[in-house]
Amino acid sequence: MPTFCLLLLCVLVLIYLVVPLERRCRVSRRMIYIAGPICKGDLAHNINQATAAFEALARAGLAPLCPQWSCFSTGAFVCPTSGKVYAEATAGGCGLDHRHWLETDLVFVERSDALLRLPGESTGADLEVAHARAKGIPVFDSVAAVIA
C-alpha cells in the first residue's frame, strides 16, 4: 500500500508540473474589474455598492475583482467589548499614495475581460475606464449589462 501511495503522489506531482494551470483547475470565469469611487463621497456607501456588485457578479459565475476593498489594507483591530475583528478602513494609511494604487490597479484592468464602472465621482475610476477603453476592454455601467 505505501508503494501505491508513493506512486500516486509522483503521478500527481508530475501532472502538476506538466499540465498548465488552466487545464488543471478547469475554471473559466471571466474576470470583471469593478471601478468606482472609494474615498470621494461616503466611504461606507462606496464599499457597500462595490461589495453588492462583487456578490452579484460572483453569483452569476464571473470572477469580479474589487479594488475598493484595498482601503482595508492597513489591517484589522479587535473590538475590546465584543471581541469581534474588524477591518480598519483608511485613505492611504498604508503608505502608498494614489499614484501607486492606480499603477497597481491598471495592471489588473489590463488582465480583466471587462470593466464595470459604478456610479460616483472618482478620478481613479475614470482613469481606469479610459485605460480599459484604450486596451479594447469592454466597459459596462451596470451589473445587469455585464451579466447579459
C-alpha positions as CSV (number, residue, x, y, z in Angstrom):
1,M,0.0,0.0,0.0
2,P,2.8,2.6,0.8
3,T,4.3,1.9,-2.7
4,F,0.9,2.7,-4.3
5,C,0.6,5.9,-2.4
6,L,4.1,7.0,-3.3
7,L,3.4,6.2,-7.0
8,L,0.1,8.1,-6.8
9,L,1.9,11.1,-5.3
10,C,4.5,11.0,-8.0
11,V,1.8,11.0,-10.7
12,L,0.0,13.9,-9.1
13,V,3.2,15.9,-8.8
14,L,4.1,15.2,-12.5
15,I,0.6,16.3,-13.6
16,Y,1.0,19.5,-11.5
17,L,4.4,20.2,-13.2
18,V,3.4,19.3,-16.8
19,V,-0.2,20.3,-17.2
20,P,-0.9,24.1,-17.4
21,L,-2.9,25.6,-14.6
22,E,-5.8,26.5,-16.9
23,R,-6.3,22.8,-17.8
24,R,-5.8,21.5,-14.2
25,C,-8.3,23.7,-12.5
26,R,-11.0,23.8,-15.2
27,V,-12.1,27.2,-14.1
28,S,-13.0,29.6,-16.9
29,R,-14.7,32.6,-15.3
30,R,-14.5,36.0,-17.0
31,M,-12.6,38.5,-14.8
32,I,-14.6,41.7,-14.2
33,Y,-12.8,44.7,-12.8
34,I,-15.0,46.9,-10.6
35,A,-14.1,50.5,-11.0
36,G,-15.8,53.1,-8.7
37,P,-15.3,55.7,-6.0
38,I,-13.5,54.9,-2.8
39,C,-12.5,58.0,-0.9
40,K,-14.7,60.6,-2.6
41,G,-18.2,60.8,-1.1
42,D,-19.3,58.4,1.6
43,L,-16.8,55.6,2.2
44,A,-19.3,53.1,3.6
45,H,-21.7,53.7,0.6
46,N,-18.8,53.2,-1.8
47,I,-17.6,50.0,-0.2
48,N,-21.1,48.6,0.1
49,Q,-22.0,49.3,-3.5
50,A,-18.8,47.7,-4.7
51,T,-19.4,44.7,-2.4
52,A,-23.0,44.3,-3.7
53,A,-21.7,44.3,-7.3
54,F,-19.0,41.8,-6.4
55,E,-21.6,39.4,-4.9
56,A,-24.0,39.7,-7.9
57,L,-21.2,39.1,-10.4
58,A,-19.8,36.2,-8.4
59,R,-23.2,34.6,-8.2
60,A,-23.6,35.0,-12.0
61,G,-20.4,32.8,-12.4
62,L,-18.0,35.6,-13.1
63,A,-14.7,36.4,-11.3
64,P,-15.0,40.0,-10.0
65,L,-12.1,42.0,-8.7
66,C,-13.0,44.6,-6.1
67,P,-10.2,47.1,-5.6
68,Q,-12.4,49.1,-3.2
69,W,-11.5,46.6,-0.5
70,S,-7.9,47.8,-0.7
71,C,-8.9,50.6,1.7
72,F,-8.9,47.9,4.4
73,S,-5.2,47.1,3.7
74,T,-3.9,48.7,6.8
75,G,-5.0,45.8,8.9
76,A,-7.6,44.8,11.4
77,F,-8.4,45.5,15.1
78,V,-10.3,43.6,17.8
79,C,-13.2,45.4,19.4
80,P,-12.4,45.4,23.2
81,T,-16.0,45.0,24.2
82,S,-17.3,42.4,21.7
83,G,-14.0,40.6,20.8
84,K,-15.0,40.8,17.1
85,V,-12.4,41.5,14.5
86,Y,-13.0,44.5,12.2
87,A,-11.1,45.8,9.2
88,E,-9.9,49.4,9.6
89,A,-10.7,51.5,6.5
90,T,-8.3,54.3,5.8
91,A,-7.5,56.6,2.9
92,G,-3.9,55.9,2.0
93,G,-2.9,54.9,5.5
94,C,-0.7,52.0,4.3
95,G,2.0,54.4,3.0
96,L,1.0,54.2,-0.7
97,D,-0.2,57.3,-2.4
98,H,-2.9,57.4,-5.1
99,R,-0.5,57.1,-8.0
100,H,0.9,53.8,-6.6
101,W,-2.6,52.4,-6.1
102,L,-3.6,53.4,-9.6
103,E,-0.5,52.0,-11.2
104,T,-1.2,48.7,-9.5
105,D,-4.9,48.8,-10.4
106,L,-4.2,49.4,-14.1
107,V,-2.3,46.1,-14.3
108,F,-5.5,44.3,-13.1
109,V,-7.6,46.3,-15.5
110,E,-5.4,45.1,-18.4
111,R,-5.8,41.5,-17.3
112,S,-9.6,41.8,-17.0
113,D,-12.1,40.7,-19.6
114,A,-14.4,43.6,-18.8
115,L,-14.8,46.6,-16.5
116,L,-17.8,47.6,-14.5
117,R,-18.0,51.4,-13.7
118,L,-20.0,52.0,-10.6
119,P,-21.8,55.4,-10.1
120,G,-20.0,58.2,-8.2
121,E,-17.3,60.7,-8.7
122,S,-13.8,59.1,-8.9
123,T,-10.7,60.4,-10.8
124,G,-9.1,56.9,-10.4
125,A,-12.1,55.1,-11.8
126,D,-12.3,57.5,-14.7
127,L,-8.7,56.8,-15.5
128,E,-9.3,53.0,-15.2
129,V,-12.2,53.3,-17.7
130,A,-10.1,55.3,-20.1
131,H,-7.3,52.7,-19.8
132,A,-9.7,49.8,-20.4
133,R,-11.1,51.5,-23.5
134,A,-7.6,52.2,-24.8
135,K,-6.8,48.5,-24.4
136,G,-10.1,47.4,-26.1
137,I,-11.6,46.1,-22.9
138,P,-15.4,46.4,-22.8
139,V,-16.8,48.9,-20.2
140,F,-20.2,48.5,-18.6
141,D,-22.2,50.8,-16.4
142,S,-24.4,48.2,-14.6
143,V,-24.2,44.7,-13.2
144,A,-27.1,43.7,-15.4
145,A,-25.3,44.8,-18.5
146,V,-22.2,42.8,-17.5
147,I,-24.2,39.7,-16.9
148,A,-26.4,39.9,-20.0
